[in-house]
Amino acid sequence: MLLENAIEEFTTAKRAAGRSLRTIAKYHDTLLALAQHTDGNLEGVTTGDIRSYLAGRRDAGHKPASLNTYYRVFATFFHWCAVEYGIPNPMERVERPQVPKKLPPYLSDEDISKLLNATSQSHCPLRDHAIVLVLVDTGIRAGELINLKMGDIDLREGEVRVFGKDQEERFVPIDIQATQALTRYLDSRRDHGSNRPIFISQCTGKALTVSGLRQILKRLARQAGVEKRVYTHLFRHTFGQRWLANGGDLESLRLALGHNQLNTTQIYAGLRIEDVKRKHQQLSPANRLFRATQLPLW
């Protein structure tokens, strides 16, 4: 069987299963790139072909995270092929690429305050103030934010309905500061209705695009004098960091962020040690003892 035909059948199966168009496009493009590295026959793809492809991408300078993405796509595809067509799975002996563990960056309280203050100088202050507070308070993704409709928010109950990856529905709590900012912004709007987008472009009157949202955050960061790159997922990382630092647990954070697996959420667990170190510098029993009693150093 031609590999390209198997790829088409695989992506069709994923469309039928309701996977997002973005995910399907990633599968399709990644697998076609592999197909060009083989003889074009599904049954002819070997473990060596896949190892050679991954090694070549690494030599070309692709980042470990990208190599891991390729690996996961290949693993999903060839497992499906093994079940669908009864062929051996060439991924069984391919080792997963190692990805160095890095703590995700996050915004400091000072950064957030600067961004909120900068919204007063923006073209649409009430909208941009609400955007920053909603992102900080919920940790929702860029696509989830721009797809919010007026009917998705229950300001009285302090609850937001979002549709995540593959249109999975979940409800996220939202606190008083963010709800008040949303109320002020929505009260300034002339258009209402449950299906109307919450965050709209001033130019088009339609829902903000991901690109438009990026530009808003980039402009706010420049006006605020925040030196780090500010993007939507940075607020998501900040939400995760704050959740754990303030005593939240990983499982409740997983539900709030809409992660399917707990190991995805565990990237935030490493942030706790950084918070512990800062607290330790302030509260170290030994340091406090020496400062209080002026004990001599050895």
N, C-alpha and C positions, 0 to 999 in steps of 0.2 A: 504494500500500500504506500502511496506517495505521502511523504511527511506533511506536505502542505495540505493535502486532503484531510489528514487526521487533525491538523490544527484547526481547519475550518469546522469540522464536526465537533471538536472540543469546545471551541468558542460558542458554537450554536447551543451546545448542551448547557454552557454556563449562562447564556442569555435566557434560555428556557428556565433555568433555576433561579433567575432573578438577580444575578450579579450585576453590579453597576457597570455602566458603559466605560467608565474610566478603568476599572479593574480588567474588563474584557480587552480593552485596547492595549493595556500593559501586557497581558498574556499574549495577545496576537503578535505584537511587535517583537517581544523578547523571543518568542518561539520561531518566528520567521528568520531572525538573525542567526539562531542556532541552525536552522535548516540550510542556510547558505554555507555552513561550515561542514556539512555532511554530504553524502552522496545522493541525498534527496529521498531515500526510502526509509520508512518508519522502522521496519525490521532490521535495517542495517545500522541504526544508531547504536554505538557501543559506549561502554563506560569510558573508554579512552577518548572518544570524540568529545564527550562532555567535559572531561578533565582538561583536555587540550583547549577547548573553548574558554573555560573559566581561567586557565592559566594565561591564555592570550589576552583576555580582558584585563587581567591583573598586570601583565607586562605593559599593556597600553596605558596604564595609569588609572584604571577604574578603582574607585574607592571600595574598601571592604564591605560597606553597607550595600553598594550596588551589586557586588558579587553575591552577597547573601540573597538579594532580591532575585537575581537570575537563578540561583540554586532553588529557591522556594517555588518559582514558576515551573522549572523543569521537574521538580519533585511532584508537584501537583499534576502536571500534564502526563508524565509517564506512569504515575500510579493509575490515573484514569485510563490510559491506554492499555495497561496490563489487565485491568478489570474488563474494559470494553471489548478488547480484541484478543485477549488471552495470550499476550506476548510477554517475554521476560522483561523485567523492569531494569534498565541500565543504570538507574540511580542508586540501586541498593548498595553499591560499594563506593559511591562517591561521597567523600567527606564534606561536611558543611564548612564553608569558608569561615575562618575565625574573624570576628568583628570585635575590635577593642572596645571595652566598656567605657563609655564616656558619660559623665553626668550631664543631663540636659541643662542648658542655660535658663535663667529666669530673671524677671524684673524685680528690682529692689522696691521697697516702699517709696523711696525717694523718686525712682523712675516713674512709678505709677502716678504719684502726686504731680510731677512735672507734666506728664501727658494730660492729666485731667485739667490742669491749669491752662495748658496750651489750647484746649478745645475752645476757650473763650475767644481765641483769635482766628478760628477756622471759618470757612464759608458757611457752614451749617452747625453752629455751636451746640444746639440741643441734640441734634442727631449724633454728632461725634462724641459728645459727653456720654450719651447713652450707650454707644458702641463700646467705648473703653470700659465702662462699668459692667456691661453685660459679659464681655469677654473675661474680665477679671473675676467676676462672681460666678460664672458657670463653667468656664473652660471649654466651651463648645468650639467646634471646628469652623473654619471659614465658610465652607459650603452650608453648614447648619445655620450659621448666622444669617447669611444673605437669603436663605430660603424661608426664614421665619415669616409667617403670616399673622395678621392681627388676631385671628382666631386661635392661634397657637399659644397665646399668653393669657394666663389667668392671674391678673394682678392682685385680685382679692385673696386668692389662695397662695400666691407667691410660687407659681409653678409655670414652667415653660415646656411645651411639647416640641421635641426636635426629631428630625428624621436623619439618621446617621448613614454610615456606609451601607449600601444595598437597601436603602430605605427602611432600615430598622428603626422603629419608633421607641422613644424613651421619654420620660418626664424628668426634668432637671429642676431642683429648687432654685429660687432666685430671691435674694434678700431685699430689705427695704430701700437701701440706697440705690440699687439698680432699678427697682420698680418705680421709685419716685422719678428717676431720670427718664425712664420710659414714658411715664405718665405725662411729664412736662413736654416731651418731644411729640407724643401722639396727640396731645391737646392742641399743639400748634399746627397740626395737619388739617387740611380741609377735607381730604378724602378719607373715608372710613369704610368698613366692611370686612368681614371675617377673612375673605380671600385676598385682601390687599396686602402687599409686602410691607413689612415694618420699616426696613431700612431702604430708602429709595435714593436714586441719584437726582441731584438738583437739575441736571441738564436734561435728562430723559423722562423723569417722573416714574421710571420703572425700577425694579429691584436692583440694588447694587450688584455688580459683578465681582468676582474674586479679585480681578485686576483693579477695579475701582476701590475695593476695600484696602488692598495693598497700598495704593497711592495715598489714601487717607491716613493710614498709620505711618507711612514714610514721611508725609508732610508734617504730621503732629510731632514725630520724633525730632525732626529738624527744627521745628519751632520751639520745642521744649528743651533742646540742647542735650537730648539723650544720645550718648555716643554709640551705644550698642545698636545693632540692626534690630529694628522692631517689626515683627511680623505676627500674623495671627497665632501661629503655633507657639510662639513665645509666651503668649498669655495662657495657653493651655498648659505649658510647662510650669508657669508661675502658679496656676491654680493647683496643680498636682503637688508642687512643693509646699504651698501654704497649707493644703489639706493635711498633709502628713506632719508638718511642723507644728500645727495647732492641735494635734492629737488624733486625727482621723486615721482609719485603718485602710489597708490596701483593697479589701473587698468592696467597701462602700465607695472608694475612689474609682475602682473599676467600673462600677455601675454608673457613677456620675459621668465618667468620661466616655462611656459607651464602648469599652474594650470587650471583645469576645473572650479573651483569655487573660488570666491573671499575670502571666509572664510578661505581657506587654506593659502592664501597669507597674511592674517591679522596677522599671528604670528609675522611678521616682524614689524608691526605697533608699538608694545610695545618697540621696540628698539629705537624709536625716543626719548622717555623720557630720556634714558641714554645719548644720544647725547646732548639733551637740558641741562641736568644737568652739563655735562662737559663744555659746552659753557657758562652756567650761572656762573660757578666758575671763568671763565676767564673774563666775560663781565658784571658781576653783577653791576648795576648802584650804589647800596648802597656801595658795597665794593670799587668801583673806587672812589666814592665821599670821603669816609673816608681816603683812601690812598692819594688822591690829596690834601685834605684840612686839614688833620690831626685833624678832628673834635673829641672832647672828647667823650668817651664812657660813658653812664649813669651808 
